[in-house]
Amino acid sequence: MEKKTFASPKILGSLAFALVLITAPFGGVTALVALIGMFLVASLAMKDEDASVAVLSAAILEIAKGVIRLALSSFEGTLVSSTNTLFGYGGAIRVFNIIFGVVGSILTLAFIALAVLSILAVSKGNYAGASVVGGLAARLLGIAVPQKQRPVYTPPVQPYAQPVQQAQPYAQPAPAAQPAQPVQPEQPAQKAQPAEWDCSSCGTKNTGSFCIKCGKAKQ
């Protein structure tokens, strides 16, 4: 929410860049002095950081415009003077004048475009980003400029799918093992007992073929 003062930050910032826009074709010390006065109003009277950043950005643009124009003018004067001294060609001087005139026009259009874009930015409340020097102005005033956060790509979360278990074929239960029957030892075959017979001579009982007493053969 903006502070309620005799001049809002948007109005003061827009006026500062409008001054840069109006003086773009020629510039001068008067515009710079006016911008310095506006900066003092924003920083001391209003004590508003947004207005201070916007006005200081406009002042930096005005200073940059004056320095560039002065450098081009000095370079053009040196180049024309050197050519005239060495060759004395008036035609070359006219060519230089045309070239530097075109460069000056391009420079004027560039500052006009910057001033218009800055006015639009200030009207939307973007004070630090009002121009290419907005960040520099904020740093000079010790104001942190918030950085635009880039959206972080988050891969979509795949729903967890439980692994499908393959149906196992139905296996018949193995029959229970029957207890082993104890092996009965084979009984030795009983030999047939020979029939007993009585000896006719001595009456002795015998089982063999001869009498064990008298030796008589079995009849």
Backbone bond lengths (Angstrom), bond angles and torsions (degrees), N, CA, C in turn:
res aa  C-N    CA-C-N  psi(-1)  N-CA   C-N-CA  omega(-1)  CA-C   N-CA-C  phi
1 M - - - 1.463 - - 1.532 108.99 -
2 E 1.359 116.62 130.34 1.455 120.30 -175.75 1.525 110.89 -78.46
3 K 1.320 115.17 148.82 1.455 120.30 178.56 1.533 110.01 -72.10
4 K 1.297 116.32 141.45 1.456 121.83 179.03 1.535 108.82 -87.73
5 T 1.312 116.79 101.26 1.457 122.51 178.34 1.524 107.86 -129.44
6 F 1.340 114.96 -175.14 1.465 118.06 -178.75 1.522 112.16 -69.09
7 A 1.341 117.71 -16.18 1.467 121.94 175.81 1.516 108.03 -146.40
8 S 1.314 117.15 126.49 1.458 120.25 -179.92 1.523 109.93 -76.42
9 P 1.341 118.47 157.96 1.471 120.67 178.42 1.515 112.68 -58.30
10 K 1.329 117.73 -35.41 1.464 119.84 -179.81 1.526 110.85 -66.23
11 I 1.331 116.51 -41.64 1.468 119.33 -179.07 1.528 110.76 -66.55
12 L 1.337 116.30 -45.79 1.465 119.85 -177.65 1.528 110.67 -66.74
13 G 1.347 117.18 -42.07 1.460 119.67 178.76 1.517 112.43 -65.24
14 S 1.343 116.33 -40.30 1.469 119.68 178.37 1.521 110.81 -65.01
15 L 1.337 117.82 -39.73 1.471 120.59 178.13 1.526 111.31 -63.76
16 A 1.321 116.49 -37.88 1.467 119.92 -179.63 1.525 110.80 -63.65
17 F 1.323 117.18 -46.07 1.466 119.50 -179.72 1.525 111.26 -74.46
18 A 1.339 117.93 -27.46 1.466 119.91 173.89 1.526 110.67 -64.48
19 L 1.324 116.73 -35.15 1.465 120.35 176.61 1.523 110.75 -64.89
20 V 1.353 116.48 -39.78 1.474 120.04 175.98 1.520 110.13 -64.58
21 L 1.325 117.30 -38.13 1.466 121.45 -179.92 1.525 111.21 -65.35
22 I 1.336 116.53 -44.58 1.464 120.35 -177.36 1.524 111.68 -66.69
23 T 1.332 116.60 -38.89 1.471 120.36 -176.25 1.522 112.61 -92.08
24 A 1.355 118.50 9.89 1.468 120.88 -177.92 1.517 113.44 -58.52
25 P 1.345 120.72 -40.61 1.471 119.23 -178.04 1.525 114.20 -68.61
26 F 1.312 118.24 -26.71 1.462 119.11 -175.04 1.531 112.98 -130.17
27 G 1.321 119.30 -39.18 1.453 121.26 -179.97 1.514 111.00 69.61
28 G 1.311 114.74 -163.49 1.452 118.18 178.65 1.513 111.48 141.76
29 V 1.339 113.81 170.11 1.458 120.29 -177.59 1.515 111.13 -70.76
30 T 1.336 117.16 -29.64 1.463 120.58 -176.54 1.528 111.33 -61.57
31 A 1.330 116.83 -42.79 1.462 120.59 179.51 1.527 110.37 -64.85
32 L 1.328 117.08 -39.86 1.457 120.16 -179.78 1.527 111.11 -66.00
33 V 1.340 117.06 -40.24 1.470 120.48 178.48 1.529 110.09 -63.78
34 A 1.332 116.29 -40.34 1.466 119.93 178.86 1.529 110.68 -63.96
35 L 1.303 117.39 -39.58 1.467 120.87 179.04 1.532 111.41 -67.13
36 I 1.312 116.59 -37.87 1.475 119.31 176.98 1.525 110.29 -63.22
37 G 1.339 116.49 -41.11 1.454 119.22 176.73 1.524 112.15 -62.81
38 M 1.328 116.97 -41.00 1.467 120.68 177.59 1.527 111.21 -64.46
39 F 1.332 116.96 -35.37 1.466 119.60 178.50 1.526 111.04 -66.76
40 L 1.327 116.51 -38.94 1.465 119.72 177.86 1.530 110.86 -64.41
41 V 1.318 116.64 -37.74 1.463 120.17 176.99 1.527 110.54 -63.79
42 A 1.338 116.34 -44.03 1.466 120.49 -177.21 1.521 111.88 -67.89
43 S 1.330 117.16 -40.48 1.463 120.12 -173.96 1.526 113.37 -86.52
44 L 1.334 117.38 -33.94 1.467 120.13 -175.44 1.528 112.38 -100.23
45 A 1.319 116.87 -48.07 1.466 119.48 -177.63 1.533 111.60 -78.30
46 M 1.334 115.97 -51.08 1.467 119.55 -178.50 1.521 112.06 -81.93
47 K 1.348 116.16 -31.74 1.468 121.84 -175.86 1.523 110.76 54.04
48 D 1.311 113.22 47.32 1.464 120.01 -177.41 1.528 108.58 -115.61
49 E 1.307 117.15 121.09 1.456 121.29 -177.93 1.528 111.93 -67.09
50 D 1.330 117.06 -40.47 1.462 119.67 -178.52 1.522 111.45 -63.13
51 A 1.333 116.59 -46.58 1.471 119.69 178.63 1.526 111.10 -64.13
52 S 1.333 117.06 -37.55 1.471 120.30 179.84 1.521 111.05 -64.41
53 V 1.342 116.44 -42.56 1.465 119.69 179.49 1.517 111.08 -63.90
54 A 1.329 117.57 -44.08 1.464 120.98 -178.73 1.521 111.57 -63.86
55 V 1.335 117.66 -46.18 1.468 120.67 -178.18 1.531 110.77 -67.88
56 L 1.336 116.71 -39.68 1.467 119.08 178.34 1.528 110.81 -65.55
57 S 1.324 117.53 -35.84 1.469 120.30 176.18 1.523 110.60 -62.05
58 A 1.343 117.08 -42.53 1.463 120.44 177.61 1.528 111.11 -64.08
59 A 1.327 116.83 -38.69 1.462 119.84 179.21 1.526 111.09 -65.97
60 I 1.332 116.44 -40.16 1.475 119.64 178.60 1.527 110.21 -63.94
61 L 1.348 116.97 -39.97 1.466 119.79 176.63 1.528 111.09 -61.48
62 E 1.329 116.17 -42.98 1.470 120.25 179.90 1.527 110.77 -63.57
63 I 1.335 117.18 -41.70 1.473 120.39 177.94 1.522 110.39 -64.25
64 A 1.341 117.17 -44.17 1.466 120.52 179.89 1.521 110.98 -62.02
65 K 1.341 116.50 -40.23 1.466 119.96 178.09 1.522 111.33 -62.00
66 G 1.331 116.96 -44.73 1.465 119.92 179.60 1.509 112.34 -64.84
67 V 1.346 117.60 -41.21 1.466 120.90 -179.09 1.525 110.78 -65.25
68 I 1.341 116.94 -42.99 1.469 120.18 -179.26 1.528 110.60 -65.88
69 R 1.343 116.86 -43.24 1.466 119.48 178.76 1.536 111.28 -63.43
70 L 1.319 116.53 -39.96 1.464 119.57 179.25 1.526 110.94 -65.62
71 A 1.343 116.65 -40.23 1.461 119.91 179.19 1.525 111.04 -65.62
72 L 1.347 117.03 -42.83 1.469 119.45 178.69 1.524 111.42 -64.47
73 S 1.327 116.04 -41.60 1.466 119.24 -179.96 1.524 111.54 -64.18
74 S 1.325 117.15 -41.61 1.469 120.41 179.15 1.519 110.75 -65.74
75 F 1.349 116.50 -41.54 1.465 120.09 -179.88 1.523 110.56 -65.53
76 E 1.352 116.46 -40.51 1.465 119.78 178.99 1.534 110.72 -64.35
77 G 1.350 116.04 -42.98 1.471 118.59 -179.86 1.510 111.87 -64.16
78 T 1.344 117.01 -40.46 1.472 120.06 179.67 1.516 111.12 -66.44
79 L 1.345 116.40 -41.53 1.463 120.76 -178.08 1.526 111.08 -67.42
80 V 1.323 116.17 -43.13 1.469 119.53 179.54 1.530 110.79 -66.51
81 S 1.321 117.34 -41.35 1.465 120.83 -179.53 1.515 111.20 -64.39
82 S 1.327 116.13 -42.14 1.466 119.57 -179.97 1.516 110.79 -65.99
83 T 1.323 117.99 -42.31 1.471 120.70 -179.77 1.522 111.09 -65.22
84 N 1.308 116.34 -41.13 1.464 120.22 -179.93 1.523 111.55 -66.37
85 T 1.334 116.52 -36.10 1.470 119.82 -179.26 1.517 110.81 -72.09
86 L 1.330 116.80 -40.71 1.465 120.05 -174.89 1.522 112.00 -79.65
87 F 1.331 115.94 -43.99 1.467 118.43 -171.81 1.526 112.86 -115.73
88 G 1.313 117.15 -27.28 1.454 119.52 -179.12 1.507 113.76 68.58
89 Y 1.323 117.80 26.48 1.455 122.23 -178.89 1.522 109.51 -88.92
90 G 1.307 118.13 115.19 1.450 120.67 176.23 1.516 112.28 -71.87
91 G 1.356 116.86 -28.32 1.465 120.29 179.26 1.516 112.49 -65.09
92 A 1.336 117.29 -38.63 1.466 121.04 178.65 1.520 110.96 -64.64
93 I 1.319 115.90 -35.82 1.470 119.49 179.07 1.519 110.42 -64.41
94 R 1.342 116.16 -40.86 1.459 119.12 178.79 1.532 111.51 -65.53
95 V 1.329 116.25 -35.61 1.472 119.85 178.02 1.521 110.17 -64.94
96 F 1.322 117.56 -43.17 1.459 121.53 178.16 1.530 111.02 -62.42
97 N 1.331 115.32 -40.47 1.462 118.45 179.45 1.529 111.08 -62.14
98 I 1.343 116.41 -39.97 1.471 120.11 179.02 1.525 110.74 -65.91
99 I 1.342 116.73 -44.33 1.470 120.70 -178.27 1.522 110.95 -61.83
100 F 1.316 116.15 -48.78 1.463 119.31 -178.22 1.533 111.42 -70.63
101 G 1.338 116.86 -26.50 1.462 119.18 174.00 1.521 111.51 -66.34
102 V 1.347 116.55 -40.66 1.474 120.32 177.19 1.529 110.69 -65.59
103 V 1.341 116.67 -42.70 1.465 120.13 178.93 1.528 110.45 -61.72
104 G 1.341 116.06 -40.85 1.458 119.32 178.63 1.522 112.13 -64.41
105 S 1.330 117.04 -38.12 1.470 120.08 178.08 1.525 111.53 -65.60
106 I 1.329 116.19 -42.03 1.472 119.59 177.61 1.526 110.86 -62.37
107 L 1.339 115.69 -40.87 1.464 119.97 178.04 1.530 111.03 -62.67
108 T 1.333 116.35 -41.05 1.468 119.86 178.79 1.532 111.01 -63.02
109 L 1.333 117.01 -44.96 1.469 120.60 179.07 1.530 111.32 -62.42
110 A 1.329 116.34 -37.04 1.471 119.63 179.65 1.527 111.09 -64.47
111 F 1.325 117.40 -43.70 1.463 120.18 -179.98 1.531 111.52 -70.47
112 I 1.335 117.10 -32.50 1.461 119.57 175.14 1.532 110.32 -63.84
113 A 1.348 116.18 -44.50 1.464 119.76 179.24 1.530 111.33 -63.12
114 L 1.339 116.75 -41.60 1.464 119.89 178.39 1.530 111.48 -63.26
115 A 1.324 116.21 -39.74 1.460 119.64 -179.62 1.531 111.14 -66.59
116 V 1.335 117.07 -41.67 1.473 120.45 179.15 1.521 110.82 -64.53
117 L 1.339 117.13 -46.86 1.466 120.71 178.78 1.525 111.04 -61.50
118 S 1.318 117.13 -36.43 1.462 120.66 179.93 1.521 111.13 -68.29
119 I 1.325 117.18 -39.43 1.470 119.86 177.47 1.524 110.68 -63.08
120 L 1.328 116.79 -41.28 1.471 120.35 178.11 1.530 111.12 -64.62
121 A 1.334 116.13 -39.53 1.460 119.54 179.92 1.519 111.36 -66.70
122 V 1.324 116.72 -42.31 1.466 119.92 179.28 1.519 110.81 -64.23
123 S 1.322 117.00 -38.61 1.465 120.15 179.48 1.524 112.04 -63.61
124 K 1.328 116.90 -22.90 1.465 121.18 177.38 1.529 112.34 -94.63
125 G 1.338 116.90 3.17 1.456 120.62 178.49 1.508 114.79 86.55
126 N 1.341 118.27 9.61 1.460 121.68 179.47 1.524 108.49 -95.63
127 Y 1.331 116.07 80.96 1.466 120.91 -172.91 1.528 111.86 -75.23
128 A 1.323 117.25 -46.91 1.470 119.90 -178.22 1.519 111.51 -68.57
129 G 1.336 116.78 -28.81 1.462 119.32 179.77 1.503 112.58 -96.51
130 A 1.346 117.30 24.83 1.458 120.65 -176.21 1.517 112.32 -68.13
131 S 1.301 117.66 -26.68 1.460 120.91 -179.29 1.517 108.10 -155.15
132 V 1.328 114.65 -178.82 1.459 119.21 -179.73 1.523 111.74 -68.10
133 V 1.317 117.07 -16.93 1.466 120.66 -179.55 1.527 111.50 -103.68
134 G 1.349 117.14 8.80 1.457 119.60 -179.59 1.515 112.70 -61.93
135 G 1.342 116.72 -41.29 1.455 119.80 177.49 1.511 112.59 -64.55
136 L 1.341 116.20 -38.75 1.467 119.79 177.51 1.526 110.77 -63.73
137 A 1.331 116.74 -41.73 1.465 120.19 179.60 1.528 110.92 -63.53
138 A 1.347 116.54 -40.32 1.465 119.54 179.36 1.523 111.00 -65.30
139 R 1.334 116.68 -39.78 1.470 119.16 179.49 1.526 111.35 -68.32
140 L 1.327 117.03 -36.03 1.474 119.58 177.47 1.521 111.32 -63.69
141 L 1.318 116.18 -31.55 1.463 120.22 178.79 1.526 112.42 -89.72
142 G 1.334 116.54 -1.27 1.463 119.66 179.77 1.509 113.13 72.94
143 I 1.335 116.91 30.11 1.465 121.50 -179.40 1.513 107.87 -105.87
144 A 1.317 115.32 129.62 1.465 120.01 179.22 1.518 108.59 -76.01
145 V 1.325 114.65 128.81 1.460 119.76 177.76 1.515 108.17 -94.84
146 P 1.329 119.08 121.84 1.471 119.51 -179.51 1.518 110.72 -66.49
147 Q 1.325 114.78 134.52 1.447 120.48 179.63 1.526 109.68 -88.51
148 K 1.310 114.89 143.38 1.456 118.99 177.01 1.513 109.02 -72.42
149 Q 1.287 115.07 126.90 1.456 119.54 -179.91 1.519 109.27 -84.84
150 R 1.310 113.25 130.08 1.458 117.81 177.06 1.523 109.50 -78.93
151 P 1.306 115.07 140.23 1.469 116.45 179.87 1.520 110.56 -64.79
152 V 1.291 115.11 133.40 1.467 121.32 -179.30 1.509 108.22 -90.91
153 Y 1.324 114.55 125.05 1.459 118.78 -179.34 1.516 109.51 -74.26
154 T 1.303 114.74 125.77 1.459 121.06 177.53 1.522 108.09 -115.08
155 P 1.320 118.02 116.87 1.468 118.60 -179.62 1.512 110.99 -63.87
156 P 1.331 115.83 143.38 1.473 118.26 179.34 1.514 111.06 -63.01
157 V 1.309 114.60 140.95 1.465 120.61 -178.56 1.515 108.36 -81.87
158 Q 1.305 115.65 121.22 1.449 120.23 177.82 1.526 110.00 -80.61
159 P 1.355 116.34 133.69 1.479 117.81 177.35 1.508 111.10 -63.29
160 Y 1.316 114.64 139.53 1.459 119.50 -177.19 1.527 109.49 -71.65
161 A 1.291 115.81 123.40 1.463 120.86 178.79 1.516 108.67 -107.74
162 Q 1.311 114.65 124.10 1.455 118.93 178.88 1.520 108.92 -71.58
163 P 1.321 117.30 139.41 1.471 119.52 179.95 1.524 111.16 -62.97
164 V 1.331 113.42 136.53 1.472 118.90 -179.92 1.517 108.57 -78.62
165 Q 1.306 115.22 124.15 1.458 120.30 179.22 1.523 109.35 -88.28
166 Q 1.314 116.34 128.64 1.448 120.63 178.74 1.527 110.04 -73.45
167 A 1.330 112.23 138.79 1.467 118.12 -179.57 1.519 109.96 -67.56
168 Q 1.299 116.59 127.69 1.456 121.68 178.51 1.529 109.37 -85.20
169 P 1.323 118.48 136.35 1.474 119.75 177.61 1.533 110.29 -60.55
170 Y 1.341 113.89 143.79 1.452 119.42 -177.34 1.518 109.26 -70.39
171 A 1.295 114.27 123.52 1.475 119.22 -179.45 1.521 109.25 -103.42
172 Q 1.335 114.36 131.56 1.454 119.65 176.71 1.520 109.15 -67.97
173 P 1.330 115.88 135.62 1.468 116.87 178.10 1.519 111.81 -64.88
174 A 1.299 115.28 139.44 1.463 119.89 -179.23 1.532 109.17 -67.69
175 P 1.314 115.61 136.36 1.484 118.19 179.10 1.527 110.35 -61.95
176 A 1.308 113.13 143.67 1.464 117.68 -179.37 1.529 109.80 -65.89
177 A 1.282 115.39 138.35 1.475 120.26 -179.02 1.523 109.98 -68.66
178 Q 1.322 114.63 129.14 1.461 120.27 177.20 1.519 109.22 -77.58
179 P 1.334 115.76 138.60 1.479 117.17 177.73 1.525 111.40 -63.24
180 A 1.275 113.77 136.57 1.475 118.82 -177.73 1.528 110.07 -66.49
181 Q 1.323 115.46 133.76 1.458 120.87 177.14 1.523 109.20 -75.01
182 P 1.323 115.07 132.46 1.480 116.65 178.20 1.521 111.24 -63.06
183 V 1.308 114.07 136.60 1.467 120.41 -178.91 1.531 108.75 -78.87
184 Q 1.332 114.46 120.56 1.461 119.01 178.23 1.521 109.29 -78.47
185 P 1.301 115.05 128.29 1.491 116.23 177.67 1.534 110.63 -65.54
186 E 1.299 112.07 139.30 1.469 117.36 -179.40 1.535 109.80 -68.15
187 Q 1.326 113.77 132.38 1.458 119.83 177.25 1.533 109.36 -78.81
188 P 1.298 115.88 132.17 1.489 117.09 178.40 1.530 110.13 -64.46
189 A 1.268 111.64 136.95 1.475 117.44 -179.62 1.537 110.08 -61.48
190 Q 1.313 114.87 129.25 1.462 119.64 178.97 1.534 110.17 -78.41
191 K 1.277 111.13 129.17 1.485 116.99 178.07 1.537 110.57 -72.53
192 A 1.248 112.50 139.70 1.479 117.98 179.16 1.548 110.18 -66.36
193 Q 1.287 115.24 127.54 1.476 120.02 179.22 1.538 109.43 -73.84
194 P 1.326 115.23 128.55 1.498 116.99 177.82 1.531 111.26 -64.19
195 A 1.238 113.43 144.25 1.488 119.14 -179.55 1.525 110.89 -67.57
196 E 1.287 114.49 138.07 1.469 118.56 177.60 1.555 110.43 -78.91
197 W 1.292 113.25 149.29 1.479 119.44 176.77 1.512 108.67 -140.77
198 D 1.272 115.09 151.24 1.480 121.47 -179.61 1.519 109.20 -97.69
199 C 1.313 113.60 133.65 1.482 119.01 178.00 1.528 108.47 -71.15
200 S 1.293 115.31 131.32 1.468 119.76 -177.84 1.524 112.36 -74.62
201 S 1.317 116.63 -17.18 1.470 119.25 -178.01 1.515 111.42 -88.90
202 C 1.356 113.46 -50.34 1.471 116.07 -174.95 1.525 113.18 -111.78
203 G 1.319 118.27 -9.89 1.472 121.80 178.54 1.525 115.13 79.07
204 T 1.372 117.42 13.75 1.465 120.39 -179.69 1.538 109.67 -81.42
205 K 1.389 113.94 140.86 1.464 118.38 178.15 1.525 108.36 -79.62
206 N 1.306 115.61 133.41 1.465 121.48 -177.22 1.539 108.52 -134.36
207 T 1.349 113.16 158.66 1.470 118.88 175.58 1.523 110.43 -121.33
208 G 1.298 116.05 -18.17 1.447 118.76 -178.72 1.526 111.12 -88.06
209 S 1.324 114.44 -165.82 1.453 119.46 -177.37 1.518 111.74 -86.18
210 F 1.338 117.68 -15.94 1.467 121.25 -179.84 1.491 108.40 -127.14
211 C 1.298 116.69 154.46 1.469 122.90 179.19 1.509 108.47 -72.94
212 I 1.338 112.93 131.12 1.450 117.40 -176.49 1.519 112.09 -74.21
213 K 1.313 116.38 -8.74 1.473 118.72 -176.64 1.520 111.17 -105.43
214 C 1.338 113.67 -53.25 1.467 115.55 -175.56 1.504 112.88 -103.99
215 G 1.340 116.34 -12.76 1.440 119.75 178.02 1.500 114.86 82.73
216 K 1.277 117.49 11.39 1.436 119.12 -179.19 1.522 109.25 -75.33
217 A 1.306 115.39 143.24 1.461 119.85 -179.48 1.528 110.48 -72.17
218 K 1.365 112.60 149.09 1.453 119.22 178.47 1.507 109.54 -67.50
219 Q 1.309 116.96 134.49 1.448 121.50 -179.38 1.517 110.46 -99.02
